[in-house]
Amino acid sequence: QELICTDGLVLRTTRMKQILGLQDVGGEKTVVAEAGVTVGELNRWLHARGYTLSAGTLEFRDATLAGAVATAAHGSTLAESSVLSSRVRGLW
């Protein structure tokens, strides 16, 4: 694939599209989602339940969670960190 700048391993997350739900982790509501879910899909899912990632999330809604975390994607806010990976509580 000439658009991918590597001779190494490429992970496709196209089948990892589930948002598994909300959990209480250390007194904080935490969403459990797979790597291929896009930021836009997660924002819509959270909005339908009265939640949000925060005011400083990405404008590029087609980025997958894995891609956004791996590239240190960020939004824009002075109130708090807008780097999406700063909101990650765990990977498995």
N, C-alpha and C positions, 0 to 999 in steps of 0.2 A: 504494500500500500504506500504509494509515494507521498501521501499527505502526512504520514506518521514519521517523525524524525528519529527513528531508532532501528538498529539491527537486532535489538533484543526482544524481549517478551512483551506482548501487548495483551492487556486484559480487556475483554468486552463485557460490559455490564448490562447489556440489553435485556437479558432475562432476569435481572435482579431488580425488579420494579415494585416490590411490595412495601407498603407502609403497614407495619405490624401492629401499631397501636401506641398508646401512651402508658408510661409506667411512672411510679413514684420512686425517684432515686435520691436518697438523702434529703427528703422533704421538698424536692424539686420535680415538677412535671417534666418528663423526658420522653421524647418521641423515639420509637425504634423503627428504623427504615433501612432498606437495602441500598446498596451502592449505586444502582442504576436509576433510582428515583431522581427526577430533576428538581431543582430548587423551586421552579414554578409549581410543579405537582405537589411538593411538600407544603408550600405556602398556601395553596388552595385547600388542601386537606386540613391543615391547621386552622385556617380561617373559618371553615365550616364548623369547627368545634370550639371557636372562640379563642384561639391561640394564634401566635405569630412567632417567627424566628426573631424578629426585632425590627426596629426602624432602619437599621443600617444594612439590610441584606442586599444581595446582588441585584443589579438591574438586568443582568443576562440570565433570564429564567430557564434557558435550555441547558444550562450546565448541570451535569449529574452531581450528586453529592460526593461521589468518589473523586470526580474531576475537580470540583471546587475545593475540596480539602487538599488534594495532592498538589494543586497549583497555588495554594494560599490566596484563593479568590476572596475579594472583600467588597463591601459596600462602602457607604460614606456616612459617617456620623462622628460627632465630637463627644457624644454622651457615653460611649462604651466602645469596646473593640468591635469592629465590623468584619474581622476576618472570620469566615465561616468555621474554620477548624477550631477556633476558640470556644465554640459551642459544643464540640464533640466530647462526649463523656466516656466513650468506649468503642472499641472495634472488636469484632470476633468473627 
